[in-house]
Amino acid sequence: MNFLGIHLTLFIGPTVALPAPPLLMEALDSVEVSHSDEERSGFQIVFHVGRTGPFDLLDYPLVGNPLLKPFNRVILLATFNATPRVLMDGIITHHQLSPGQEPGTSTFTVMGEDISVMMDMAREPVEHPAQDETIIANKILLNYPEFGILPMVIPPPVIDPPIPIERTPVQCGSDLEYLNKMAGRYGYTFYIAPGPVPFVNIGYWGPPKRTDIPQSALSVNIGPESNVASIQFQNNALAPTTVSGPVQDRLTNQNVPVQTFASLRPPLSSQPAWLANQPNVRRTHFQGSGLNTMQAFARAQGIMDASNDAVTADGELDSLRYGNLLQARGLVGLRGAGYSYDGLYYVKRVTHSIRRGEYKQRFTLKRDGIGSTTPLVMP
């Protein structure tokens, strides 16, 4: 299907998805795909439905189409400027039928989430003896070969392999819940990123990517070079949080004070809020047990790092002027908003809305404060 020179390819089917037949592509009305570094990515595909003959009196043909059954696999491939990108590799989880009062206005919507939803289907206690978080994350991700998951696991700042005679990590919940729980201990994130080719996915477990090469710049209010249709900034001075409190070291049984002072994430602004707002920075009491001193400090630091993003930018992109697909979970430069809000940002969320004659990208950007760290950004 072609939208303004953008070619959209739909693969669908049980596990091994195949190119969608003409019947589905002709009925396709719109597609929406959302990527986030915290929540599961999702998709929504809207089809026009109707009855065209006596064989359709019982039901709309598309509603009973076996290709649209729940738990079938959906892969969306967008080719932009001759470069194919995997927008989504997911699983159908919901249906929605909206009969219309006028001919041609009925729609059938297929909704779903990325393949990590299949990691949230079973909740059983599982023991992981003599395995630290890095080993456990790799092991869980390798349990899903049918989805082509390639693990990308970044070790946490403190690795403390459990000794079986002392303790054994026990997973109480689904694989997805446990991966997110382990990531939250260090201010890490877990998500499944589709691609780089169809039927392959990257399972990322680690800190937010703030050292990648920035994507093509977002330009606002600079005449013909502008590619952002709208944008608004918010600066939340209450976001940064320091952590302090005592912890009893499980190795020595001594009480040790825990205190964080600064975020250890690479700064994206020249005036990080945790520094610029001193001494008026929120403080929270550290709570944790069964930890050694290094683990306690790492987890306290993770809490502060996770609270670091004070500045948020929400906007909408003109895809044709931008000439590319904005990728979530990476860096992007922004120019034209003035020194306070120009510079580099972390792309937290992107929603792609595609329909005939229209391609919009809504985005959410985050960073730690105001002021650019660079005199210019990559065009």
N, C-alpha and C positions, 0 to 999 in steps of 0.2 A: 504494500500500500504506500502511495506517495503523498507526502504532505509538504508543499512548498520546497520541493527538491530534496526533502528528507525521506528516505526509504525506510519503512517500518516492516519488519519481518516477524511473524508470529509462529512459534513452534508450540505444539500442544499435543498431549497424549499421556498415557500412563507410563511413568518413569522415563522411557525413551521417547521424548517428544519429537514429533515430525512436523514438517511445514503444514500450516492450516490449509484446508481445502478452500476453493473459491467461494463456497457457500458461506463460510464464516467471514472471509475477508470482505465480501460484498455487503454483509450486514453490519460490519464494524462501524461504529459511530465515533467513539472516542476512547482514549487510553490515558490513565493517570498512574504514575509511578512515584513513590516517595522513598527516599533513602535517608537514613538517620544513623548517627553513631551511637545512639542509646537504645532506641526501640527497634523492633523488627521492621525491616523494609516491607512495603506493601504495594499492591497494584489493584487497579479497578478497570475493567474492560466493559464498555457499554455496547450492546448490539441492538439494532432495530429488529423488532419481531412483528410478524403479522400472519394472517391466514389468507392463503391465495387459492384454495380449492377445496373440494369435498373431503379430501384426505386430511385436511387440517382442522376439521370441525372439532375433533376430540381435544387437541392441544396445539400450542404453538410449536412448530417443528424444532426450533432451536432449543426450547426448554428441555426436550428429551434427548438432545444430541449427546451421544456417549462421550464425545470429545470434551464436553463441558462438565463432566461429572466431578463432584468433589474429590479431592486428593489426586486429580490429574496434575501433571507438571506443565507449567507455562514458562516459555522463554521468549522474551521480547528483545529483538535486535534492531537497533537504530543505526542506519548508515548516514552519517552527516559529513558532507564534503569528501565523499568516497572513503571515509574511515568508519568501519563498523564498530559499534560499541554495544556490549551486552547491558541493556537497561535493567533487566529483571530475570532471575531464575527462581521461580517460586511454585507454590502449591495452591490450588483452588480450595478455598475453605468456606465461602459463602456464596449464595445466590440471592438475587433480588429481582422480582418481576413487577413491573409497573405498567398495567394495562392502561391504554389511553382512550379518551372519549372519541377522538377523531381518528380516521384511518391513517396509518403510518406513524402514530405517536406512541405506540407501545414499545417499551424497552425491556431488555433482559440484561442485568448487570452481573458480571462474574467478578468476585473479589477474592483476594488471597494474600498470602504473606511469603516472604522469602523462605528458602528451604530450611532455615533454622526452626521453623514451626514443627518440623518432624523430629527435632531434638527435644521437644516439649510435650511429647505424647505419652511418655511412661514416667511415672514417679515411684521409684523403688529405692530402698536403701542399698547403697553400694559401698564397699570398703576399698580404700586405695592404700594398702600397706606399703610403707617405705617409699612413698612417692611424694615429691613436692608439687607445687602448683604447675610448674612448667611441664613436668612429665604427665600430670593428670590432664592438662589441657590438650596436649598432643595426642594422648591416648583416646580421649573422648572424640576428638575431631576425626581420627582415623577409623572410627567405628562406622562411618557413613560413606563407604566407597561408592555407593550407587549414585551419589550426588557430586562426585568429583571434587571433594573438598581438599584443598591443599593447605595444611596448617602453616600459619605464620605467627609463631608464639614468641613474644619478647620476654625473657626472664625478668622477674621482679627485682627490685634493688637489693632485696635480702632473700637468700635461698636457705631454707632450714629443713633439710631432709628429715622426715620423722623417723625416729628409731622405734621399731615395732614394740619393744618392751616398755616404751614410755607412752606412746600414743599412736593411733591409727586414724587418718582422715576418713570420715564417713560422709558419704553423699546422701543427704536426705532431700530428695526432690529430683526433678528432671535434669537431664544433661545440660539443657540451656540455663536453667536456674542456677545450677552449680557453677557453670562457667562465669555467669554474671556475678555471682556471689564472690568467687575468688578474685575476679577483676576489681570489684568494688573495694577490696581490702587495700589496694595500692593506688586508687584513683585511675585504674586502667579501664579499658572499654573492650567489649567483645561484639563483633558483628560478622555477618557473612556478606562478602562483596562479590557480586557476579562477575564472571570473566576471569582472565582477559579474552577467552574464546568461549563459544557456547558449550554447555555441559561441563564447564569447569568453574569452581568457586574458590575464593580465598577465605579461609577462616582466620580472622585476625583477632588476636588476644594480646593486648599490650597498651602502652600509653597512647593518647591521641597523637596523630602524626602531625608534628609541628616543625619538622625539619625537611619536608619534601620540597621539591622544586615547585614554586608557585604556578598556578594556572594562569591563562590569559587574563589580563586585568579587567575588572568591572569599572566602567567609566560612567560618571554621572555629571550632568550639568556642564559639559564641555563641548556644546554645539554638535556638529555632525559626527564627532567621535563618540558621542554618548551611546551606550548600549543598555543602560539600566532604565526601565520604564518608570519605576518608582522605588524609593527606599526611605526607611526611617530608622533612626538610631536611638538607643536607650542606654543610659549609663546608670547602673544600679550600684550605688555606693555601699549598700549593705551586703553585697555578695561575698567579698573576701572574708575568710574565717581562719583565725589561728586556733591552734589546739594545744592544751596544756593539761597536766594532771599526773598523778603518781601511778606507777604500775609496779606490781610485784613480779620481779624477774623469776621465772619458773626454774631457772638453773641455780640461782643463788639464794632465792627466797628473800632478797633484799628489795625494799621499796626504792624505786628510781624515778626521779622527776622526768617527765616527758614534756618537751616544749618545741613548737615550730615557730619560725621567725619569718620565713620567706618562701615563696613558691619556687620549686626547682624546675618547673617547665620553662623551655626557652621563651623569653619575653617577646611578645608581638607588638608591644607599645613602648614608647619612651617614658611613660608615666604610669606604671602599673598601679592599680587601685590599692593593692595591699601595702604599697610603699607610700603613695601620694596621700592616702587617707590616715596615715599615722598621726596621733595615737588612737584615732577613732575607728579601730578595726574590731569587728566582732570576735569574741573569744568563746570557745566551747570546751567543755570538760571531756578529757579523753576517757573512754570506757573500753576496757579490754581485760581479759584474763587468760591465763594459760600461755602467755607469751614471754619470750625473752626480751631483753632490752632492745636489741636491734630490730626485732619484729615490731615492737611497740612504736619505735620511732618511725619505721617505714609506713605503718598504717596511719599514724597521726599525720605524716607528711602527705599521704594519699588523700586524706580528708581535706587538707588545706589546698592541695593542687586542684582537686575537683571543684572547689568553690572559687577558683581564681578568676573566672571569666565574668567581668563586670559589665563590659560593653557588648550589646547585641544589636545587630543590623538585620532588619527584615525587608525584603524587597522582591521585585519581579524583573525578570530579564527579558530583553528582546532577543530571542534566539538567533534570528537571521543576522542582526547587527553584531551580535557576539561572535557568531561564526563557529561555535563549538558547543559541546555539552559540558556544563558545569558539574564537576564531580564532588559529591559530599566526602567528608572524612579526609580532607587535605587542605592545603593552603591556597589562597587567592589574593591577588593585590587589588586594591581599590583606589581610584584617583578621582579628583574633582569635587570632593566633599569638604575640602579644607584640611589644614594641618592636623587638627584634633582628631579627625576621623578618617583621614587617608592612611594608606599603608597596607600592611599584611593582616589577613584574618584567617581564622580556621573556619572551614565550611562545615557547619554542624548538620544542616538538613537541606535537601533539595527535593522539590516536587516537580516532576515533568508532566505537563498537561498537553496532550496532543489530540487534535481533531482536524478535520479537513479544513485547510486554509489557515491553520493556527497552530503555533507551538510556543508555549509559555513555560518558563522555568521560575518557580518561586523558591526563594532561598532564605536561610537563616545563617548569619555569620556571628562568630564570637571572638573576643580577645580580652586581654587582661586589663586594659585601660585605654586612655586617650594618648594622642601624640604618635606620629609615625616614627618608625625606627630606620627608615630609608628615605633618601631624598627623592626617589622615583621608583615606580614599579614597572615590571615587565608589561609592555603593551599587549 
